[in-house]
């Protein structure tokens, strides 16, 4: 079990050695590791590379802040002052071309914000446009609220997944809202500003409310650059809810903190009322401490993390190239996901779990047409990643030999 050793205020070196450590998450009720115990082979000989959290330690600065607050023996009602809106505003001011603290609405999670936006700005029976493959909770949330998801499948281009603008334009005619995910889960696309401008024009043409999930915006590699669709047109800025969070970026998913950036004052006022009514703006005191330590003190940790994840992405890329006859994929521009295709292997994620003991996300969770696909989370120590890839390659060779 990993144990944090606090050494005064000495700065940490967030190098490869820091992230290479394999940390035992048993006894922490970690979903990624405990969910598949019932497969019968146990944590010690399985590789869970599925759920979207990182098997990498967060910053020492965040751990210190949480421990310091925990040492105070009273955990009473706590004010969430303007400092927290200011931290989000400063963090996303550049990517959204201007954010005021008053534009920021605190929320316990991006999906809670998306659900709230759908409830406030659409009506039961309204159609909601979604590009597929997509994060499954988009679909289940739309359906549970009595709205109707309308899907447009992305196009498998030469070098990356591409947006089917003709299909989007046709489908948008019947829709009231559009849910965008950028950077895109699961494909790893980081949409260009030109693509976002085209999407923005489409949304204005059909008078759509735009709900943008930008939780992976900190994970961008190479020459790709994240920009929010909020910067693509004044229409979208005035008719959008832009969801951001430190939870993916700093591995704080269990802490529950995010924000919705809403520039339209009337939409903002209505969303604030909804957030207060259902309590999603009641950020707990530990989340508040984590937010401050993440955005103010953890810059060097994030630099080291992105370098490490970039190296991991390269490891998977080399693996795909070495096995390109049986495994295909586009190199992701963002996120920490690799969207892998195993041609002619139906239900591939099930086979991998039971036969290779490597647990990836099932492609059908993202689209019913993706049974031959699986999503791999490469945010883990490199030995774990390479060992899992070796198992996948061995399993694929054995399977090809049996065909």
Beta strands, then each sheet from edge to edge (+ up, - down):
strand 1: 47-48
strand 2: 104-107
strand 3: 127-132
strand 4: 148-153
strand 5: 155-156
strand 6: 161-162
strand 7: 175-181
strand 8: 209-213
strand 9: 240-244
strand 10: 258-261
strand 11: 328-329
strand 12: 337-341
strand 13: 358-359
strand 14: 361-362
strand 15: 373-377
sheet 1: 1+ 13+
sheet 2: 2+ 10- 9+ 8+ 7+ 3+ 4+
sheet 3: 5+ 6-
sheet 4: 11+ 12- 15+ 14-
end
